Structures are given as structure tokens and as C-alpha cells.
């Protein structure tokens, strides 16, 4: 499985079918692992709209794939994924059948690439996001410099 526990920051774009420019997006994500799977929590923000809460549970099932329970903003999606080998692939859907999404997660330099398609009624969206592990700056009061500052 490519997903790893930690604090992740994703930046990318969402492109609506027929548009020439994508809308910038940012995803702040925390991934926690326990004995029964992964929990992803965070926010998803677009340039022109307020951020949406994001909550995803990923757990292995009895047939070798993974079950996904996702809540993005006010939308609940169910899904299935293949996460044992790269690239990781998945399919998500809404209970009423009006929304379907596919995704691929793969390694890129210093992080992961996340691409996919979403089909909702008569429109298609596609996205590309690059995720990198956040590096929190650590303050240290015990650091001494031997050089004079000017």
C-alpha cells in the first residue's frame, strides 16, 4: 500500500469538461493507521470556495481488495480499491448511482501523484494532485552559532 501515516499536503487542479483552465485545489490531510486499516481526515479547498471537510476510511476486505467509506463535504461515497501494488487504483460511487469516480495513486519525486475522473449526471471532471509529506519546522532553543552575525 502506498499510503503512509503522516501529515500530507496536496496541491493540484480540477478541470471541468470543456474548460481550458483547471481550478486550483489544495488538500491538507492527516493519515492514521490502526490494526484494521487507515483513516484519512482533513480539508479540501478550492480557490473560490470555502474548504470542505474530508473523512475517508480504508479497510481490507475478505477478498484481497479494500473497502472505502468517504465523506467529502456533504457527499457520502462508497468504494473499492486495489492497494497491494503500484499504481493503487480505486472506484467510488454515490448510493443513488448519479456519481462515479475513479482514481490512481502512484509514486512521484518526493511524494505521490493522485489522478482521477468523476462523472456526475451529464458532466465529467478530472483532477491531478501532488501530495508531499509536511515537514514541520522544529524550534530549538539549544542551538548555538559560533559565527558572529552582522
C-alpha positions as CSV (number, residue, x, y, z in Angstrom):
1,X,0.0,0.0,0.0
2,X,1.4,3.4,-1.0
3,X,-0.5,5.4,1.6
4,X,1.6,6.1,4.7
5,X,0.7,7.6,8.1
6,X,1.6,11.3,8.5
7,X,0.7,14.8,7.7
8,X,0.3,15.4,3.9
9,X,-0.3,18.5,1.8
10,X,-1.7,18.2,-1.7
11,X,-1.7,20.8,-4.4
12,X,-3.2,20.5,-7.9
13,X,-6.1,21.3,-10.1
14,X,-9.6,20.3,-11.0
15,X,-10.6,20.5,-14.7
16,X,-14.3,20.6,-15.8
17,X,-15.0,19.0,-19.2
18,X,-15.0,21.8,-21.8
19,X,-12.9,24.2,-19.7
20,X,-9.4,25.2,-20.8
21,X,-8.1,26.1,-17.4
22,X,-8.2,24.0,-14.2
23,X,-9.3,25.3,-10.8
24,X,-6.5,25.2,-8.3
25,X,-7.1,23.0,-5.3
26,X,-5.4,22.3,-2.0
27,X,-5.8,19.3,0.3
28,X,-4.5,19.2,3.9
29,X,-4.6,15.5,5.0
30,X,-3.7,13.5,8.1
31,X,-3.4,9.7,7.7
32,X,-3.5,7.5,10.7
33,X,-3.0,3.7,10.6
34,X,-4.5,1.2,13.1
35,X,-4.8,-2.6,13.2
36,X,-7.9,-2.6,10.9
37,X,-7.0,0.0,8.3
38,X,-6.4,3.7,7.6
39,X,-8.3,6.8,8.5
40,X,-7.7,9.9,6.4
41,X,-9.0,13.3,7.7
42,X,-8.5,16.8,6.6
43,X,-9.8,19.5,4.3
44,X,-10.2,20.1,0.6
45,X,-10.2,23.7,-0.6
46,X,-10.8,25.3,-4.0
47,X,-9.7,28.8,-4.9
48,X,-13.2,30.3,-5.0
49,X,-15.0,28.3,-2.3
50,X,-14.5,27.6,1.4
51,X,-12.8,24.4,2.5
52,X,-14.7,21.2,2.7
53,X,-14.1,18.6,5.5
54,X,-12.8,15.3,4.3
55,X,-13.0,11.9,6.0
56,X,-12.1,8.6,4.5
57,X,-11.9,5.1,6.0
58,X,-9.9,2.4,4.1
59,X,-10.0,-1.2,5.3
60,X,-9.1,-4.5,3.8
61,X,-12.0,-6.9,2.9
62,X,-12.1,-10.7,2.8
63,X,-11.3,-11.0,-1.0
64,X,-8.0,-9.1,-1.1
65,X,-9.2,-5.6,-2.0
66,X,-10.0,-2.6,0.2
67,X,-13.3,-1.1,1.1
68,X,-13.6,2.7,1.1
69,X,-16.1,4.8,3.1
70,X,-15.6,8.5,2.1
71,X,-17.3,11.8,3.1
72,X,-16.2,14.8,1.1
73,X,-18.1,17.9,2.2
74,X,-21.7,16.8,2.4
75,X,-21.3,13.9,0.0
76,X,-21.0,10.2,1.1
77,X,-19.3,7.8,-1.3
78,X,-18.7,4.1,-1.1
79,X,-15.9,2.4,-2.9
80,X,-13.4,-0.4,-3.6
81,X,-9.7,-0.2,-4.2
82,X,-6.7,-2.3,-5.2
83,X,-3.9,-1.1,-3.0
84,X,-1.4,-4.0,-2.9
85,X,0.7,-3.0,-5.9
86,X,1.5,0.3,-7.7
87,X,-0.3,2.1,-9.0
88,X,-3.1,2.0,-6.4
89,X,-6.5,2.1,-8.2
90,X,-10.0,2.7,-6.9
91,X,-13.6,3.3,-7.8
92,X,-16.0,5.4,-5.8
93,X,-19.8,5.8,-6.2
94,X,-22.8,7.6,-4.6
95,X,-25.7,5.4,-3.4
96,X,-28.1,6.8,-5.9
97,X,-25.8,6.0,-8.8
98,X,-25.7,9.6,-10.1
99,X,-21.9,10.0,-9.3
100,X,-19.0,7.7,-10.0
101,X,-15.3,8.4,-9.6
102,X,-12.1,6.5,-10.4
103,X,-8.6,7.3,-9.1
104,X,-5.0,6.2,-9.4
105,X,-2.3,6.9,-6.7
106,X,1.3,6.5,-7.7
107,X,4.8,7.5,-6.6
108,X,6.4,10.7,-7.9
109,X,9.5,12.5,-6.8
110,X,9.2,13.3,-3.1
111,X,5.6,12.2,-2.7
112,X,2.6,10.8,-4.5
113,X,0.6,11.7,-7.6
114,X,-3.2,11.4,-7.4
115,X,-5.3,11.5,-10.6
116,X,-8.8,10.6,-11.4
117,X,-12.1,11.2,-13.1
118,X,-15.5,12.0,-11.7
119,X,-18.7,11.6,-13.7
120,X,-21.8,13.3,-12.3
121,X,-25.0,13.1,-14.3
122,X,-24.0,14.9,-17.5
123,X,-20.6,16.4,-16.6
124,X,-17.1,15.0,-16.3
125,X,-14.4,16.3,-14.0
126,X,-10.7,15.3,-13.9
127,X,-8.1,16.1,-11.3
128,X,-4.4,15.9,-10.7
129,X,-2.9,16.4,-7.3
130,X,0.7,16.1,-6.0
131,X,1.0,15.1,-2.3
132,X,4.1,15.7,-0.2
133,X,4.8,14.9,3.4
134,X,4.7,18.0,5.5
135,X,7.9,18.8,7.3
136,X,7.1,20.7,10.5
137,X,9.8,23.2,11.4
138,X,11.1,22.4,14.9
139,X,12.3,25.3,17.1
140,X,15.3,24.6,19.2
141,X,16.4,26.9,22.0
142,X,19.6,24.9,22.5
143,X,21.2,25.8,19.1
144,X,24.3,28.0,19.4
145,X,26.0,29.7,16.5
146,X,29.8,30.2,16.5
147,X,29.7,32.8,13.8
148,X,29.1,36.5,14.5
149,X,26.1,38.0,12.9
150,X,26.4,41.4,11.3
